[in-house]
């Protein structure tokens, strides 16, 4: 069994970007929206779906729907376990800081101090997901969606899958925003699951297509590439130099809405992913980096660690007073994430996601499926 290390490299890159994006630092100009109006979170979720589509279809063909359901259930339990570990660690870090130093930072979840027992209970039920602690619960739910999507794809119902997923996404765009104040302390995170499922399902569809021998970008049309480039260039111009806006602010806000995965945000990411796939298929060496490969193989421990470490660092504003301080803080957080991945590697001597990264040897052009 082999690995396509480009997938690990990309996942490691997205993990580093997401980590930096949660910190107040000038480095975010490079890691947050450097290629347009989307973030690394979209790329991470899409790649997770793509790898699930590639790997779990093999489980489906060997063990059938029941075996696939069991595998995905086991994977969801693993993700849930890592979420609980990170949630408890963040809770302990906040409580310890408050008791040792005598102050409570406004940057940490306030329910941790207002109602500690309630926060733990709701966290265990996934009904309290404050900032930095909402990615793994979403991923946990999406993994349980994999069997239903793959079974339909194996039956040749790709259009039906895309239509159903697209309809849910479209409904989330028109649904009125939910006011979280009356629901407090219930907090289900900043991601709208009905919207973000689309990007995960698209990943499953592309991964399944690759596994069935369909190369979606073997011969890309020049017109499609040109259109993709145009969208990417406009997204970069809109994000950075401040190009003229083609829509009123109210419409543009909906198109760029991150919790609901707005249309322009989704289109910009899709075009970048398509172009990166073409580039990576023709020049595979461009998407290989050993440190990022290593981090990508331990994605769960990396996500869990960064949520705890960032929660700890944000309680100390002096760490971010100057540009040099902020840079050192970012370097420290990233170093701790790599350190946690190294500990896990040493303890288990195996990747934390063998089911989602192991596959039969892939040719260089296999990255074309990431589009």
C-alpha positions, 0 to 999 in steps of 0.5 A, spaced: 500 500 500 502 506 498 501 514 499 500 520 495 504 524 499 501 530 495 495 529 499 499 529 505 503 536 503 496 539 502 493 537 508 499 539 512 499 546 508 492 547 510 493 546 517 498 551 518 494 556 514 488 555 519 493 555 525 496 562 523 489 565 521 486 564 528 492 569 531 493 576 530 499 577 526 501 580 519 503 573 517 495 572 515 496 576 509 499 570 506 495 565 509 488 568 509 485 569 502 492 570 499 489 566 493 482 570 493 476 570 497 476 563 501 480 561 506 484 554 508 478 551 511 474 550 505 480 547 502 481 542 508 474 540 508 474 539 500 480 535 501 477 531 507 471 529 502 476 527 496 480 522 500 474 519 503 471 518 497 478 515 494 479 510 500 472 508 503 469 506 496 474 501 496 471 499 503 464 499 500 466 494 494 470 489 499 465 489 505 459 492 502 454 498 505 454 495 512 462 494 512 462 501 510 457 504 515 462 500 521 468 503 518 465 510 518 462 509 525 469 508 527 472 513 524 467 518 527 468 516 534 475 517 533 474 524 531 469 525 537 474 522 541 479 527 539 474 533 540 473 531 547 480 531 548 481 538 545 475 541 549 477 538 556 484 541 555 482 547 553 477 548 559 483 546 563 488 551 560 483 556 561 481 554 568 488 553 570 490 560 568 484 564 571 486 560 578 494 561 577 494 568 575 487 571 578 484 574 571 479 571 566 481 573 559 475 575 554 478 571 548 476 565 551 469 561 552 465 565 557 461 559 559 467 556 561 467 560 567 460 562 568 457 555 568 463 550 568 459 544 569 454 546 564 459 547 559 462 540 559 456 537 559 454 541 552 461 540 549 460 533 550 453 533 547 456 537 541 451 543 543 457 548 545 462 549 540 466 556 541 471 558 536 477 554 535 472 548 537 467 547 532 471 544 526 472 537 529 464 536 530 463 538 523 468 533 520 465 528 525 458 529 522 460 529 515 464 522 516 457 519 517 454 522 511 460 518 507 456 511 506 450 514 504 453 518 498 458 513 496 452 508 495 448 512 491 455 514 487 456 506 486 449 506 483 450 511 478 446 517 481 452 522 481 447 527 478 442 526 484 447 526 489 449 533 486 442 535 486 440 534 493 447 537 496 446 543 491 439 544 494 441 544 501 446 549 500 441 553 496 436 553 501 442 555 506 443 561 502 436 563 502 434 561 510 434 567 514 440 568 519 439 565 526 440 569 532 444 565 537 443 570 543 436 567 545 439 560 544 445 561 549 448 557 551 447 553 546 452 554 540 453 549 534 459 553 531 460 558 526 459 553 520 453 552 517 453 544 516 447 545 511 452 549 506 458 546 508 456 539 506 456 541 499 464 542 499 465 535 502 460 532 498 464 535 492 470 532 494 467 525 495 464 525 488 471 527 485 475 522 489 470 517 487 470 519 480 478 518 480 477 511 483 473 509 478 478 511 473 475 518 471 480 523 470 476 530 470 482 534 468 486 530 463 485 535 457 482 541 460 479 546 455 482 552 454 476 556 455 475 553 462 482 554 464 481 562 462 474 562 465 478 559 472 483 564 471 479 570 470 475 568 477 481 567 481 484 574 478 478 578 480 478 574 487 485 576 488 483 583 486 477 584 490 481 581 496 487 585 496 488 591 492 480 593 493 478 592 486 471 595 484 465 591 487 460 589 482 455 588 487 452 592 492 455 591 499 448 587 501 449 582 495 457 582 496 456 580 503 452 574 502 456 572 496 462 572 501 459 569 507 463 564 510 458 561 515 453 559 509 459 558 504 457 564 499 457 563 492 463 567 490 467 564 495 465 557 493 466 559 486 473 562 487 475 556 491 473 551 486 477 555 480 483 555 484 483 548 486 482 546 479 488 550 476 492 547 482 490 540 480 492 541 473 499 544 475 500 539 480 498 533 475 503 536 470 509 538 475 508 533 481 514 535 485 511 542 486 506 539 491 511 535 496 514 538 502 516 533 507 515 537 514 508 538 511 507 531 509 509 529 516 503 534 519 498 532 514 499 525 516 497 527 523 491 532 522 487 530 528 492 531 533 494 537 529 487 540 529 486 538 536 493 541 539 492 548 535 485 549 538 488 548 545 495 552 544 491 558 541 486 558 546 492 558 551 496 564 547 490 568 546 489 569 554 496 573 554 495 579 550 503 581 551 505 576 547 502 580 541 504 587 542 509 588 537 510 585 530 516 581 533 512 578 538 506 576 534 511 573 529 515 569 535 508 567 538 506 564 531 512 560 530 511 557 537 504 555 536 506 552 529 512 549 533 508 546 538 503 543 533 509 539 530 511 537 536 505 534 538 505 530 531 512 528 533 509 525 540 504 521 536 508 518 531 513 516 536 507 513 541 503 510 535 508 509 529 502 510 525 499 515 521 492 518 525 488 517 519 490 510 515 483 509 512 483 516 509 490 517 506 492 510 504 490 507 498 493 504 492 499 507 488 497 513 484 500 515 478 503 523 478 497 525 474 492 523 480 492 530 483 488 532 478 482 529 482 483 534 487 480 539 482 
